Amino acid sequence: DGKELTLFFTKKAVTDKGYFLGFADLEGPDNSFVSYLTNDGKEFHFSSPVSYLNKKTTEVNSSDPETLAQTLNWAFSEYPSNFKVMDILAHGGGYFGLGTDDYKPDQSKKQIMSVADFGYALKKGLKGRQLDVLNMLSCLMGNAEALYELRDVVKVVIASEDSIAATKDTTAFFTTEFTRIVSQPNIHPFDVGKHMTIFANAKNENTGY
C-alpha cells in the first residue's frame, strides 16, 4: 500500500459516480497490481492504495488470458454495477491479437494474446455478465476477427482499424470524456460509442488517432 507511480493517465477521469478499478503491469519486475482508483487531484500521479492478484507474487504475465479473466472477475464481483465499462490500454496487433508483456515470471514464450484467447478471457472473467462498452486503446483492433470473439460478452466496442499513439488525446482527454458520458443516467451503450467516436476526432491529424 502507499505505492506511488507515475502513469500516463489522468486522475481527473475518476469520479464519485461509479467504481473505478485498475489493473496495471508496468515495466520491470514487481509491478503488477490492482487498485481502487481515487482522485487526489494530482494529474498523471498515481497514489491510490494497491494490492495484488496473487499475494505470493507482485508480478504476473499480463498477456496470459487467465490473468485478464482473474482481473475481470475481481472487478465485477467485488464491485457490481448496472452499467459495466472496460478500458484496455495495450499494444494491438490486429487479427494476431493484443496485449504484450516483456517481463513474464512464468517464462512463457508467447508474445501476444490471440483474439480467441482475449474473447475466452472476457467470457471466463465476466461469468455470464456482459460489458456495456469496451474501449480498446490498442492499434488495429477494429477487425472482424477480434469483434467476432466478443459478440456474446460486449454490447458496444470502440476500436480503431489504424494505429493509435499514446498521447493526451487518446488517454487523458478521451478517458475523462468517456467517464463523463457513461456517468449520465440511463445512457445507452450505442450512444456512448457514437459520442466517443465523434469525440476522438480521428480525421484531425493532430490527434493520436
C-alpha positions in Angstrom: 0.0 0.0 0.0 1.0 3.6 -0.5 2.8 2.8 -3.7 3.5 5.9 -5.8 4.0 5.6 -9.5 3.8 7.9 -12.5 1.3 6.7 -15.0 0.3 8.2 -18.4 -3.4 8.8 -17.5 -5.3 11.4 -15.6 -7.0 11.0 -12.2 -9.5 13.6 -13.3 -11.3 10.8 -15.0 -12.2 9.3 -11.6 -15.5 10.5 -10.1 -17.8 9.5 -7.3 -20.4 8.3 -9.8 -19.1 4.8 -10.1 -16.4 2.3 -9.1 -13.1 3.0 -10.9 -10.8 0.0 -10.8 -7.5 -0.6 -12.4 -5.1 -3.3 -13.2 -1.6 -2.3 -14.3 1.5 -4.2 -15.2 4.4 -1.7 -15.5 7.8 -2.2 -16.9 10.2 -4.5 -15.0 9.6 -6.9 -12.1 7.3 -6.4 -9.1 5.0 -4.0 -11.0 1.7 -5.9 -11.4 -1.1 -4.7 -9.2 -4.8 -3.9 -8.9 -6.3 -0.8 -7.3 -9.5 1.0 -6.4 -8.7 4.4 -8.0 -9.3 7.6 -6.1 -8.9 11.2 -7.3 -6.4 13.1 -5.2 -6.4 16.0 -7.7 -2.8 15.3 -8.9 -2.8 14.8 -12.7 -0.6 12.0 -14.0 0.3 10.9 -10.5 -0.8 7.6 -9.1 -1.1 7.3 -5.3 -4.1 5.0 -4.8 -3.6 2.0 -2.5 -2.7 -1.1 -4.4 -3.0 -4.8 -3.8 -2.1 -7.9 -5.9 -4.0 -10.6 -7.7 -1.8 -13.2 -6.1 -0.5 -12.5 -2.5 2.6 -14.6 -3.2 3.8 -12.5 -6.1 3.9 -8.9 -7.2 4.5 -9.8 -10.9 2.2 -11.7 -13.3 2.1 -12.4 -17.0 -0.4 -9.8 -18.2 -0.6 -11.3 -21.7 -2.0 -14.5 -20.2 -5.8 -14.8 -20.7 -6.1 -16.3 -17.2 -4.7 -13.1 -15.7 -7.2 -11.0 -17.6 -10.0 -13.3 -16.5 -9.0 -13.1 -12.9 -8.8 -9.3 -13.0 -12.3 -9.0 -14.6 -13.8 -11.4 -12.1 -12.3 -9.5 -9.2 -13.6 -6.1 -10.6 -17.1 -7.1 -11.4 -17.7 -9.5 -8.5 -16.3 -7.2 -5.8 -17.9 -4.1 -7.3 -21.1 -4.9 -9.0 -22.8 -2.3 -11.2 -25.7 -2.0 -13.6 -23.6 -0.4 -16.3 -20.3 -2.1 -17.0 -17.4 -0.5 -18.9 -13.9 -1.6 -19.6 -10.9 0.3 -20.9 -7.9 -1.6 -22.2 -4.6 0.1 -23.0 -2.2 -2.4 -24.6 -0.3 -3.0 -27.8 -2.6 -4.3 -30.6 -1.6 -6.5 -33.5 -4.8 -6.7 -35.5 -6.1 -10.2 -36.1 -2.9 -11.6 -34.4 -4.2 -10.3 -31.0 -3.2 -7.8 -28.4 -1.5 -7.5 -25.0 2.3 -8.0 -24.8 4.4 -8.4 -21.7 8.2 -8.0 -21.7 8.6 -9.4 -18.2 6.9 -12.7 -17.7 7.5 -14.6 -14.4 6.3 -17.8 -16.0 8.9 -17.5 -18.8 6.2 -18.0 -21.4 7.5 -17.7 -24.9 4.1 -16.5 -26.2 4.4 -12.9 -27.4 0.8 -11.8 -27.7 -2.7 -12.8 -26.6 -4.7 -14.1 -29.6 -8.1 -12.7 -30.3 -9.6 -16.1 -29.4 -7.8 -16.0 -26.0 -8.9 -12.5 -25.4 -12.6 -13.5 -26.0 -12.1 -16.5 -23.8 -10.7 -14.4 -21.0 -13.6 -12.0 -21.1 -16.1 -14.8 -21.1 -14.4 -16.6 -18.2 -13.9 -13.4 -16.1 -17.4 -12.0 -16.6 -19.0 -15.2 -15.6 -22.2 -14.7 -17.6 -22.2 -10.9 -17.2 -21.9 -8.6 -20.2 -20.0 -5.4 -20.8 -22.0 -2.5 -22.0 -19.0 -0.7 -23.6 -15.4 -1.8 -24.3 -12.9 0.8 -25.3 -9.8 -0.6 -26.9 -6.9 1.8 -26.9 -4.9 -0.7 -28.9 -3.7 -0.4 -32.5 -5.6 -2.2 -35.3 -8.2 -3.9 -33.2 -11.2 -2.8 -35.2 -11.2 -6.0 -37.2 -13.8 -8.7 -37.8 -11.8 -11.5 -36.2 -11.5 -9.7 -32.8 -15.0 -8.4 -32.7 -16.4 -11.9 -33.6 -14.8 -13.3 -30.4 -16.6 -10.5 -28.4 -20.1 -11.0 -29.8 -21.5 -12.6 -26.7 -19.8 -10.5 -24.0 -19.8 -6.9 -25.2 -22.7 -4.7 -26.4 -20.6 -1.9 -28.0 -16.9 -1.9 -28.8 -14.9 1.2 -29.6 -11.9 0.2 -31.7 -9.6 1.5 -34.4 -8.6 0.0 -37.8 -5.4 2.1 -37.7 -2.5 2.7 -35.4 -3.1 4.8 -32.2 -0.5 6.9 -30.4 -0.5 7.1 -26.6 -1.0 10.8 -26.4 -3.1 13.1 -24.1 -5.8 12.9 -26.7 -6.1 9.2 -26.6 -5.5 8.7 -22.9 -6.3 11.7 -20.7 -8.8 13.6 -22.7 -10.7 10.6 -24.1 -10.8 8.9 -20.7 -12.1 12.0 -18.9 -14.9 12.4 -21.5 -15.6 8.7 -21.5 -16.2 8.9 -17.7 -18.4 11.9 -18.1 -20.6 10.3 -20.7 -21.0 6.9 -19.1 -22.0 8.6 -15.8 -25.1 10.0 -17.4 -28.3 8.4 -16.1 -29.9 5.8 -18.4 -27.3 6.2 -21.1 -27.5 3.7 -23.9 -24.3 1.8 -24.9 -24.7 2.7 -28.5 -25.0 6.4 -27.7 -21.7 6.1 -25.7 -20.0 4.6 -28.7 -21.3 7.1 -31.1 -20.5 10.1 -28.9 -16.9 8.9 -28.2 -16.2 8.1 -31.8 -17.1 11.6 -32.8 -15.2 13.0 -29.8 -12.0 11.2 -30.9 -11.8 13.5 -33.9 -9.8 10.8 -35.7 -9.7 12.8 -39.0 -7.7 15.5 -37.4 -4.0 14.7 -38.0 -3.0 16.4 -34.8 -4.7 13.8 -32.6 -3.3 10.5 -31.6 -5.9 8.6 -33.6 
